[in-house]
Each structure stands twice: as C-alpha cells, then as structure tokens.
Amino acid sequence: MKTIRVCLIGTGRAGLIHGRNMAAKIRGGELIALCDPSQEALKAAEKELNVTYTYTDYRQALKNTEIDAVIVVTPTVYHKEIVIAAAEAGKHILCEKPLAMDEAECLEMIAAAERNQVKLQVGFMRRFDESFQEAKRIVDSGAIGEVVLVKSLTHGPSEPKPWMYDISKSNGPIGEVNSHDLDTLRWFTGSEAVSIYSIGGNFRSPEIKEDYPDYYDTVSMNLQFLDGKLGAVDGAQYVQYGYDARVEILGTNGSVLIGDQSKHKVVIANREGEIIRPAMHSWTYLFADAYVAEDQAFIDCILEDSEPFVTGYDGMMAVKLVHAGLTSLLEKRIVWIDKEEAQ
C-alpha cells in the first residue's frame, strides 16, 4: 500500500495531537516533516516525534517533493496563505477549523484545491466522534421523528491567549469555540441557516474591557434554518470548571442527548455527604479518539481518491455563520442570510 508522507505545519498543543497520531497511529500515513516559526517549539516537537525534516518557513517545506500532504494547525489568520501555497505545490491539505477569517478567503482556498486537484479536509473532529456518529445514525434512521431543534453547547476552561481578545483577529469565542457548534447544527439539521441572533458579554476578563471593548467570553445564539428547523448555541471561554461539550437533538417523537460534564463514570461519595464526579478537564482528552479517526479519514480519502468527510464547503459555511453571529452580536440585531445562498 502506498504511504502518504505528511508535514505538520504548526507544532502547538493542537498540532501535536495530529503529529502524534500521524507518527504512530494512522494506517497509510507517515509523518516526515515539521514546520513552525518558533525554534523552541520546533525543537521540542522534533525531539518527541523524530522526523526527517524540520522547517521554520512553510514555503521551504512545500518545496520538498517527498511531502505528499500537510496538516495546517496555525492561527486562523495564516490559514489562507498556507493552504493556497500548499495546493499550488500539489500537497493535499487537512486544515484545522475555522477554515479562514471570512467567506471570501474560504472561496479562494477551495478554488485553489480544486484547481490543483488536491484534497481539502477541514478539522471538525466532532463529526468523527463515536457518540456524535451514533447520534447521527439514530437521527437519520427516523427513530426520533423529524428534527425540530438542535442545541449545542461548548464551554472552554482556559484563559484566552492575548491575541484572542482582539476579535478582529480571532472572531472571539464564536469563531474559536463555537464554529464546532455551528457545524454540528448544520450536520444534524441537514439544512442551512437563514437567520441568526446573538447576545453576549465579557463576564470573566474585566481587566481588558478598556483595551478590547468588543471582546466577549460568553454568547448565546438562536438560529432558524431553511426548512424551518431551529438551532441554539451556548458558548463560553474561561469557565474554569472544566471542558464541557454537549448536544441535544429534539425530534417530533423523541430526543437524543450527546455528552455530559463528567470525565468518566466514577462517582465518589464521602463522609461529608458529598457526591463527586470529576469534571472533564480538556477537549484533548474528550476527543482523543475522534482526532485519530479524523486523521485516518484524511489519509484514506487521499489513498481512495474520495471526497473528504468534512469538505472545504463545510468549513466555509461554518465561517459564514461565525461572521453572521458576530455581526449580530456587535450590531445587536437579527442577521438574515440570503435564502438563495443557503439553498
């Protein structure tokens, strides 16, 4: 069987998840190169992953004819230039979410992949999670009737990185956190949104309000879809209690619930009369298997010459909803999405 030789571009926390998978867990894939502008991060990753090539400039990496594919795990603002350059170099691409900063950038990236006949997969790993996939099978079977409402919640525990406070660069939690939720709504409704209304605020980082008055750490969004289905997203950063990702799909004849707040099934009862269940601490733990399945699917779609399970179009539509949601939040109004575009 042919082996797809991979370069990881971006060796931060999320990048190393893909790197470790590709180095040891993926059939038909081989990690041969690393790229990161930070010498310190690059050296640490090289020591752990033991690759043949290392680069501080992705342009140099893309000149290596031994590399068949790249995994792009950089800050979102750099996705467009790297993905287009990779496509022009004939490399297949797995790009972490969000795909780009806006819809126009996404269109350029999709066009570049199509023009150069390379795969472009977007990193919505929840679609590869066993619980999410089982829920999708149940919904598609008609067991709960017609879908009426999909509610998706993501709360992250970590303090935002300094660059995240500038929503012109990060889009805030709607982009960095809730793009997963928006993709989940599209996936389970099987439809496109026609309206979105967002409210939110900065409740946990008051010290940065003067410098970043538009920053928000909590948001609530309501959506309506082309076929009448309803959607709701609950998002928050820096909640501190743990990582929290849950979904409810309400149908005409029943419902499906995905996820809970606990790390595992152990429950502790102590002499103070307390019942304790440790909270989920990190997305890296909760979705570890989903990341493996996602990386395997990327290699498989190259080897089988099939369409990626999560396409550039999926990535673009999530970005479109991110911008609609952010516009609604900042302008305090319902944002209507062109129905013809949603069809």
N, C-alpha and C positions, 0 to 999 in steps of 0.2 A: 504494500500500500504506500502511496506517495505520502511524504511528510510535508506539512505546511510549516515553514520556518518563520518565526514571529519576532518582531521587535516591539518591546513595550516602551511607549513614549509617555513618560510621567511615572516616577517611582515613589510617589507619596503613599499614604495609607491605602487608598482605594486601588492605586496602581499595583501595589504589591500583592493584593488579593488575586488579580489577574495573573501577575507574574508567577506566583507560587503555583497556581493552577496549571498554567501553561508549561511550567518546568517539570511537573511531576504527575499531573492527574488527567491530562487530555490526550485521548487516542488520536493519532494522526497529526498532532501538533508538537512543535519543538521551539522553545524559547532560546534564541541565539544572540539577541542583542538587547541592550538597554539604552535609553536616552533620557537625560534630564539635565537642565542647565545648572543645577546645583551639584557641584563636585562632591559635597558631603553626602547628599542623598544617593548619588550615583555610586559612590564607593561602598556605602553600606549595602545597597541592593546587589552590587556585583559580588560582594563577599558572601552574601546569602545564596544567590542564585547561580553563580558560577557560569556566566555566559561567555561566548567567544568575543563579542564586540561590545564596546561602550562608546557613547557619543554624548557630547554636551549640546550639539546642534542637530535638530531633526533633519535638516537639509542634507547633512553629511550621511546620516543614517539611510535616507531614502536613495542615496547613490549606490548602496550596497546591493548588488544583484542577487546575492544569496537570500535576501529577505523577501518573503512572499506576501506577508501581511503585517499590519501594525494594529496595536491596541492603543488608542489615544485616551489618556487619563490626565489631562491638564486642566487648568482653569478654563471655564467656558469661553472666555474672550479669545482664546487661541485656537479653538476647535476649527473654525472655518479655514484658516490659512494652512493648518497642518493637514486636515482632511483633503483639501483640494490638491495640495502638493503630493500627498500620498497617492491619490487617484491618478494624477498626471504621471507619477512614477510607476504606475501599474501595480500598486500594492492594494490588496483587499483590506478593509477597514472595519474594526469594531470601535465605535466612538461612544464614550460614556455620555450619559444624559447630563444636563439638557444638551441637545444636539448642537445648538448655536445660540447666539444672542437674540436673533429675531428671525422671522419667517423668510425674509429676503436672503439671508445668509444660508439658511437651510436649503432653499431652492438652488443656490449656486453649488452647494455641496452634493446634492442629489444629482444635478445635471453632470457634474464632473465625474461621479461614479458611473453613471450611465454611459457617458461619452467614452470612458476608458474601459468599460465592461469589467468593472470590479465590484465586489460585494460591499455594501454599506449596511452594517447592522448597528442598531442603537441599544445602549445598555440599560434597558428597563428590565432588571433581573427578576422583578416580582412575577413577571409572566412565566418564568421558569421554575418558580417555587412550587413544590408538590401540592401544598394546600390551595394555592391560587389555581393551579391547573385542575385539581379535583373539583373545586367550586365551579370553574368554567364548564367542565363536563356535566355537572349537575344542572346548571342553568341551561345549557344547550339541549339537554335531554327533555326539558319541559317539566321537570319534577316540581318546580315551584310556580308553574304557570308563566304568564308573561311578566317580564321585568318591569317594575313600576319605578323603583327608586334605588340608586346605588350611593351609599355613603362610605367615604374613605377617609381615614384618619392617620396622620403621621405626626408624631411628636419626637423631636430630637433632643438629647440631653446636653450636648456640648455647647460651650460658649462659642459664639460666632468668631471666625477669624476676622482680623481687622478689615480686610478687603470686602467682606460680606456686608458691612454696614453701608457701603456705597451702593445703593440699589441700581445705579446706572451701570455698574459693573457686574452685579450679582443677580439683579432682579429680586433679591430678598428671598425669604422662605418659599414664596410661590414658585420660584424657579429652582432653587437649590434643594428644596424638600418636597414640595407638592407637585412637581412635574410627574413624580411617580403616581400620585393620587389621580391626577388628571388623565394620565394614560390608563389607569385602572378603570376609571369611569367610561372612557371610550371603549375599552376592551369588553367590559361586561354589558354595556348597553348595546353595543354593536351599531352605534349611531354617532352623529357629530353634533356638537353643541351649537345652539343658535343664540343663547343668551347666557350672561354670567354677571353675578353681582357679588362684590367682595366688601367686607368690612374688617378692620383690624387695628392694631396699635402696638406700640412699644411699651411693654409692661416689665421687662426684666433687665433692660440696659439703659436706665435713665441718664447715666453719665454721658452718653453720646448724643443725646437729643439735640443739643445746641449745634454740634458739628454735622449731624445727619438727621435733620428734622423729619425726613420722609421714611426713615427706617422703621420697620415693624417686625416684631418677633412672633406675633400671633395673628392668624387670619381665619375667617370663616367665609366660605364661598357657596353660593347656590347657583345651579346650572339647570337649564332646560335644553332638551335635545330635539332634533329634527322630527322624530317620531312621537314626541310628547313625553318621553321618559324624563325623570327628574334626577338630579345629582346634587350631592353635598360633599364638601371637602372641609376638614378641620385640620389646620396646620399650625405648628408651633416649633420654635427653636429655643434651646437653653432651658428646657423644662426641669432638668437636673435629676428627676426621679428615676429616669431610665429611658430606654428606647421603646417606642410604642407605635405599632403599625397594625391597624385593624380595618376590616371592611364588612359592611352589611349589604346584602343584596335582597331587596324586598320584592317579592312577586305577587301575583294575584292570588296564588294558592299556598304561599309559604315563604320562607326566607332562608338564606344561607349566611352564616357568620364565619369570618376568617380571622384567626389570631386571637390572642389575649395578651395581658400585660406581664405574664409570668415568664421567667427564664426557663423553668422546667416544671415538672408535675409534683415536686416535693413541697409538702406543706408542714410547717413547724408549729406545734402548739407548746407554749412554755408555761411556767408556773405563775407568771403574771397574768395569765388568762388571755394572752395574745395569740392570734393565729397569723402566721407569717408565711408569705410566699415571695421569694426573691424576685425582683423585677428584672425584665430583660434589660441587659446593660448596653448592648451595641447591635447595630444593623449588621456588622461584620460577622457576628455570631448567628443571628437570626436567619440571615440569608446566605450562609456559607455554602450550602449545597446548591442553592439557586445560582450562585456565581459559577460554580463548576459546570452546571448544566448549560448556562448561558455561553460559557467559553467553548464547551464541547459543540454546541449548536453552531457557533461561528465557524469552527473548523469543518464541521460536517457540511455546511452549506457551500463552502468552497470546494470540498472534495466531490460533492454530489452535483455541483453546479445548480443548486436550487435557491429559491428566494429566501432571504433571511426571515426568521420568525418575527422579528421586530425590525421593520423597514425604516429607511430614511423618511418616508412619508409619515409613519407613526411618530417619529421624532419631531418632524416639522409641525404636525397637528398639536402635539403637546406644547411646543414652543408658542404656537399661535394662541393657545388657551392661557399660557402663562402671561403673555402680553395683554390679552383681554382682561384677565383677572387683575393684573397690576394696574392697568388703566382704570378699571372700575374702582379699585381701592383708592387711588390717588385723586380721581375726579369725583368720587362719591356719587356714582350713578351706575345704572344698568348699562352694560355694553352689549349691543346686538351684533351678532356675527352674521354676515351675509349668508342667507339660506342657500343661494345658488352655489356658493363656495363650499358649503357643508355637504351638498349632495354628491 
